Amino acid sequence: MSKKLYVGNLSYKVTEDDLKDLFGEFGSVTEVNVITD
């Protein structure tokens, strides 16, 4: 089963590592995709 979380309205300065570190406190983070437009 796939589990995904969408987080919007982030700063353009946020990196994938920032998000892994932040959400890693709550469990295993296997993949992060930062999409900017």
C-alpha positions in Angstrom: 0.0 0.0 0.0 1.4 3.4 -1.0 1.2 6.3 1.5 1.7 9.8 0.2 1.5 13.2 1.8 1.0 16.4 0.0 2.4 19.6 1.6 1.7 22.8 -0.1 2.6 26.5 0.3 6.3 25.8 1.0 9.1 28.3 0.6 11.1 28.0 -2.6 14.1 27.6 -0.4 12.9 24.2 1.0 15.0 21.3 -0.1 14.2 17.5 -0.2 16.6 17.0 2.7 14.8 19.7 4.8 11.6 17.8 4.4 13.2 14.4 5.1 14.7 15.7 8.3 11.4 17.3 9.4 9.1 14.4 8.7 11.7 11.7 9.6 10.9 12.5 13.2 7.5 10.8 12.7 8.6 7.8 10.8 10.5 6.4 7.8 10.6 8.7 4.8 11.4 6.8 1.6 11.0 9.4 -1.0 10.6 13.2 -1.3 9.7 15.2 -4.4 9.8 19.0 -4.3 8.0 20.4 -7.3 8.3 24.1 -8.1 6.6 26.1 -10.9 
